[in-house]
Amino acid sequence: MKRRTFIKSTMALSAAAATPAWAMSNPGLLERKYQISLNPGMIGVKANLAQTLDYAIKYGYEAISPFTNEVMESYSSEQLIAHDEKMKKHGISYCSANIPVEFRRDKDTFQEGFKHLKKFCQTMEKQGATRINTWIISSHSELTYMQNMKEHGERLGECAKVMKDHGIKLGLEYLGMRTMLNQNRYPFISSMQECRDLITATGQDNVGFVLDSFHWYCANESLADLRSVNPDEIVVVDVNDARKGLTRETQVDGKRELPLATGVIPLKDFMQGLVDIGYNGTIRTEPFNQELNQMDDEKALKLNVETLQKVISLTA
């Protein structure tokens, strides 16, 4: 066998070995560029980093949360290397971590969290993890829209500078519920375009979106809005469904469903938008669902991955 032919065949076998069986059985699913991710806490499953990786391998997830605080506190260099080798063997990558800085409160609280950010980012870099996410509360009791924009832009911009030194992107999630927009005296950002304004206000080029189908729906956004986004601007994607019996304007946070559970959100359009722009990051669920949270762990993990498989099949 010629060297080039040998290399190609070896690469093909490696790719096949790392591809979940459910994807191999549907060639259309292999054309997508994004990966399905497991964040166990989002579906009520208690697990550490090693357990999460084992669950991902067992059930066919393609990415996992990095659990960076756990790695900082209890992983030796040897343990981290072994974990990394296991991830590579099974073709599993890292998804996104929550920002470890409380930037929404007073200045002293922000500074206290900010001084630990560099160490957190250094650990993420050692892990090979490259994404951090956070959400933006869409109203404030004291700050006007412009005051809030200035404070968020400055604080998140400072965080993004530190992250950039370690190859990390920061994703900002706007919350689209009208109920939260009117919760406090002063409304704040609650749409994709307003979030883009905040991204600009940070002054950093490693800041982008966290897109959530629930907030996209609540903000009354469309397939055209998704197609206006550059795929490099998206840090992570959450897919969920909305509750029946509530209008778009009366949906509330903390009460959602797994994708496709109710059909309230036009998920086919949402997923088509991601495919059309060539999104190549990770997608995960964040349903805040009590019934799911109370399920047996194994049942919840299986239901969650099967749901994600159905979601990506919408555009296969």
C-alpha positions as CSV (number, residue, x, y, z in Angstrom):
1,M,0.0,0.0,0.0
2,K,1.4,3.4,-0.9
3,R,2.1,5.8,2.0
4,R,-0.6,8.3,1.0
5,T,-3.2,5.6,0.7
6,F,-2.2,4.1,4.0
7,I,-2.5,7.4,5.8
8,K,-5.9,8.1,4.3
9,S,-7.2,4.7,5.2
10,T,-5.8,5.0,8.8
11,M,-7.4,8.4,9.2
12,A,-10.7,7.0,8.0
13,L,-10.6,4.1,10.4
14,S,-9.8,6.5,13.3
15,A,-12.7,8.8,12.4
16,A,-15.1,5.9,12.2
17,A,-13.9,4.6,15.6
18,A,-14.6,7.9,17.2
19,T,-18.0,8.4,15.6
20,P,-21.1,7.3,17.6
21,A,-22.9,4.3,16.2
22,W,-26.2,6.3,16.0
23,A,-24.5,8.8,13.7
24,M,-22.9,6.2,11.5
25,S,-26.3,4.6,10.9
26,N,-27.5,7.9,9.4
27,P,-25.0,9.4,6.8
28,G,-26.9,12.7,6.8
29,L,-25.9,13.3,10.4
30,L,-22.2,13.1,9.6
31,E,-22.4,16.2,7.4
32,R,-23.1,18.5,10.4
33,K,-20.2,20.4,11.8
34,Y,-21.3,20.8,15.4
35,Q,-21.2,18.3,18.3
36,I,-23.7,17.2,20.9
37,S,-22.5,17.9,24.4
38,L,-23.2,16.7,28.0
39,N,-23.4,19.0,30.9
40,P,-24.8,16.7,33.5
41,G,-26.0,19.3,36.0
42,M,-28.3,20.8,33.3
43,I,-30.3,17.7,33.3
44,G,-30.2,16.9,37.0
45,V,-27.4,14.4,36.9
46,K,-24.7,14.6,39.6
47,A,-21.3,13.6,38.2
48,N,-17.7,14.7,38.3
49,L,-15.4,15.1,35.3
50,A,-14.3,11.4,35.1
51,Q,-17.9,10.2,35.5
52,T,-19.1,12.7,32.9
53,L,-16.5,11.4,30.4
54,D,-17.6,7.8,31.0
55,Y,-21.3,8.8,30.5
56,A,-20.4,10.5,27.3
57,I,-18.6,7.4,26.0
58,K,-21.4,5.1,27.0
59,Y,-24.3,7.1,25.6
60,G,-22.7,8.7,22.5
61,Y,-22.2,12.3,23.5
62,E,-19.4,14.1,21.6
63,A,-18.4,16.8,24.0
64,I,-18.4,17.4,27.8
65,S,-18.2,20.3,30.2
66,P,-14.6,20.9,31.3
67,F,-15.2,21.0,35.1
68,T,-12.3,23.4,35.5
69,N,-12.7,24.1,39.2
70,E,-12.5,20.4,39.9
71,V,-9.3,20.1,37.8
72,M,-7.8,23.0,39.6
73,E,-8.5,21.5,43.0
74,S,-7.9,17.8,42.6
75,Y,-6.2,16.8,39.3
76,S,-2.5,16.2,39.1
77,S,-0.6,16.7,35.9
78,E,-0.5,12.9,35.3
79,Q,-4.3,12.6,35.9
80,L,-5.0,15.4,33.5
81,I,-2.8,13.8,30.8
82,A,-4.5,10.4,31.3
83,H,-8.0,12.1,31.1
84,D,-6.9,14.0,27.9
85,E,-5.7,10.8,26.3
86,K,-9.0,9.1,27.1
87,M,-11.0,11.9,25.5
88,K,-8.9,11.8,22.4
89,K,-9.2,8.1,22.1
90,H,-13.0,8.4,22.0
91,G,-13.2,11.5,19.9
92,I,-14.7,13.7,22.7
93,S,-14.0,17.4,22.9
94,Y,-14.7,20.1,25.5
95,C,-17.8,22.3,25.6
96,S,-18.1,25.5,27.6
97,A,-17.5,26.4,31.3
98,N,-19.4,29.0,33.3
99,I,-17.6,32.2,34.0
100,P,-16.0,32.1,37.5
101,V,-16.4,35.8,38.1
102,E,-19.5,37.5,39.6
103,F,-19.7,40.6,37.5
104,R,-23.3,41.5,38.2
105,R,-22.9,42.9,41.7
106,D,-20.8,45.6,43.4
107,K,-17.3,46.5,42.3
108,D,-15.6,44.7,45.3
109,T,-17.4,41.4,44.5
110,F,-16.3,41.7,40.9
111,Q,-12.7,42.4,41.8
112,E,-12.6,39.5,44.2
113,G,-13.7,37.1,41.5
114,F,-11.6,38.7,38.8
115,K,-8.3,38.2,40.6
116,H,-8.8,34.4,40.4
117,L,-9.7,34.4,36.7
118,K,-6.1,34.1,35.3
119,K,-5.5,30.8,37.2
120,F,-8.9,29.5,36.0
121,C,-7.9,30.3,32.4
122,Q,-4.5,28.8,32.8
123,T,-6.1,25.5,33.9
124,M,-8.5,25.6,31.0
125,E,-5.6,26.1,28.6
126,K,-3.9,23.0,30.1
127,Q,-7.1,21.1,29.6
128,G,-7.4,22.2,26.0
129,A,-10.7,23.9,26.7
130,T,-11.4,27.1,24.8
131,R,-14.9,28.4,25.7
132,I,-16.5,30.2,28.7
133,N,-20.1,31.3,28.8
134,T,-22.4,33.5,30.9
135,W,-25.8,35.1,30.8
136,I,-27.0,38.7,30.9
137,I,-29.9,39.6,33.2
138,S,-32.3,41.7,31.1
139,S,-33.4,44.3,33.7
140,H,-31.9,46.1,36.6
141,S,-33.4,47.8,39.7
142,E,-30.9,50.7,39.8
143,L,-28.9,51.1,36.5
144,T,-30.4,52.6,33.4
145,Y,-29.9,50.8,30.1
146,M,-26.8,52.9,29.2
147,Q,-25.3,52.7,32.7
148,N,-25.8,48.9,32.7
149,M,-24.3,48.6,29.2
150,K,-21.2,50.6,30.3
151,E,-20.7,48.5,33.4
152,H,-21.2,45.2,31.6
153,G,-19.0,46.3,28.7
154,E,-16.1,47.3,31.0
155,R,-16.2,44.3,33.3
156,L,-16.8,41.7,30.7
157,G,-14.2,43.3,28.5
158,E,-11.6,43.0,31.3
159,C,-12.5,39.3,31.7
160,A,-12.2,38.7,28.0
161,K,-8.7,40.3,27.9
162,V,-7.5,37.7,30.4
163,M,-9.3,34.9,28.5
164,K,-7.7,35.9,25.2
165,D,-4.2,35.5,26.6
166,H,-5.1,31.8,27.0
167,G,-6.9,31.2,23.7
168,I,-10.4,31.3,25.3
169,K,-13.6,32.8,23.8
170,L,-16.3,34.4,26.0
171,G,-20.0,33.8,25.1
172,L,-22.8,36.1,26.2
173,E,-26.4,34.8,26.4
174,Y,-29.2,37.3,26.1
175,L,-32.4,36.4,27.9
176,G,-35.4,36.9,25.7
177,M,-38.4,36.5,28.1
178,R,-40.6,39.6,28.3
179,T,-41.4,38.6,31.9
180,M,-37.8,39.2,32.9
181,L,-37.5,42.4,30.8
182,N,-40.2,43.9,33.0
183,Q,-39.1,42.4,36.2
184,N,-37.1,45.4,37.4
185,R,-37.3,49.2,37.0
186,Y,-34.9,49.5,34.1
187,P,-35.1,47.1,31.1
188,F,-31.8,45.8,29.6
189,I,-30.8,43.7,26.6
190,S,-33.1,41.0,25.6
191,S,-32.4,40.3,21.9
192,M,-29.7,39.2,19.6
193,Q,-29.0,42.7,18.2
194,E,-28.8,44.2,21.6
195,C,-26.4,41.4,22.7
196,R,-24.3,42.3,19.6
197,D,-24.1,45.9,21.0
198,L,-22.8,44.6,24.3
199,I,-20.3,42.4,22.5
200,T,-19.1,45.5,20.7
201,A,-19.0,47.4,24.1
202,T,-16.5,45.0,25.5
203,G,-14.0,46.1,22.9
204,Q,-12.6,42.5,22.6
205,D,-12.6,40.3,19.5
206,N,-12.9,37.0,21.5
207,V,-16.4,37.7,22.7
208,G,-19.5,36.2,21.0
209,F,-22.9,34.7,21.5
210,V,-24.5,32.0,23.5
211,L,-27.5,31.2,21.5
212,D,-30.5,29.5,23.1
213,S,-33.6,28.4,21.1
214,F,-35.8,29.4,24.1
215,H,-34.5,33.0,24.2
216,W,-34.5,33.2,20.4
217,Y,-38.2,32.2,20.4
218,C,-39.1,34.6,23.3
219,A,-37.3,37.5,21.6
220,N,-39.5,36.8,18.5
221,E,-36.5,36.2,16.3
222,S,-36.3,34.3,13.1
223,L,-34.3,32.1,10.7
224,A,-33.1,35.3,9.0
225,D,-31.7,36.5,12.4
226,L,-29.7,33.3,12.8
227,R,-28.4,33.6,9.2
228,S,-27.0,37.0,10.0
229,V,-24.6,35.6,12.5
230,N,-21.0,34.6,11.6
231,P,-20.4,31.0,12.9
232,D,-17.2,32.3,14.6
233,E,-19.3,34.6,16.7
234,I,-21.1,31.7,18.4
235,V,-19.4,30.2,21.5
236,V,-22.1,27.6,22.4
237,V,-25.7,26.7,21.6
238,D,-28.5,25.6,23.9
239,V,-31.6,23.8,22.5
240,N,-34.8,23.7,24.5
241,D,-38.6,23.8,24.0
242,A,-41.1,26.2,25.7
243,R,-44.1,25.3,27.8
244,K,-47.6,24.9,26.4
245,G,-50.3,27.1,27.7
246,L,-48.1,30.2,27.7
247,T,-47.7,32.8,25.0
248,R,-44.4,34.0,23.8
249,E,-44.8,37.1,26.0
250,T,-45.7,35.1,29.2
251,Q,-43.0,32.4,29.1
252,V,-40.8,32.5,32.2
253,D,-37.3,31.4,32.9
254,G,-36.6,28.2,34.8
255,K,-39.6,26.5,33.3
256,R,-38.8,24.8,30.0
257,E,-38.9,21.5,28.3
258,L,-36.5,19.2,26.4
259,P,-36.3,20.0,22.7
260,L,-39.3,18.8,20.6
261,A,-41.3,18.0,23.8
262,T,-44.1,20.5,23.0
263,G,-43.4,21.8,19.5
264,V,-43.9,25.4,20.7
265,I,-40.5,26.5,19.4
266,P,-39.9,26.0,15.6
267,L,-36.7,24.1,16.2
268,K,-36.3,23.0,12.6
269,D,-35.8,26.7,11.7
270,F,-33.4,27.2,14.6
271,M,-31.3,24.2,13.6
272,Q,-31.5,25.0,9.9
273,G,-30.0,28.4,10.7
274,L,-27.0,26.8,12.5
275,V,-26.5,24.4,9.5
276,D,-26.8,27.3,7.0
277,I,-24.1,29.3,8.6
278,G,-21.8,26.3,9.2
279,Y,-21.8,26.4,13.0
280,N,-19.1,24.1,14.2
281,G,-19.2,24.3,18.0
282,T,-21.3,22.4,20.5
283,I,-25.0,22.1,21.3
284,R,-26.5,21.0,24.6
285,T,-29.9,21.1,26.5
286,E,-30.8,23.3,29.4
287,P,-34.4,22.5,30.1
288,F,-34.7,23.5,33.8
289,N,-37.2,20.6,34.0
290,Q,-38.3,19.2,37.3
291,E,-39.5,15.9,35.9
292,L,-36.2,15.3,34.1
293,N,-34.2,16.4,37.2
294,Q,-36.0,13.8,39.3
295,M,-35.4,10.9,36.8
296,D,-32.9,8.1,37.4
297,D,-29.5,9.3,36.1
298,E,-29.2,6.6,33.5
299,K,-32.7,7.2,32.2
300,A,-32.1,11.0,32.0
301,L,-28.8,10.6,30.2
302,K,-30.4,8.3,27.6
303,L,-33.4,10.5,27.1
304,N,-31.3,13.6,26.7
305,V,-29.0,12.1,24.1
306,E,-31.9,10.6,22.2
307,T,-33.6,14.0,22.1
308,L,-30.4,15.7,20.8
309,Q,-30.2,13.0,18.1
310,K,-33.8,13.8,17.0
311,V,-33.0,17.5,17.0
312,I,-30.0,17.2,14.7
313,S,-32.1,14.8,12.5
314,L,-34.4,17.8,11.7
315,T,-31.9,19.0,9.2
316,A,-30.3,15.7,8.1
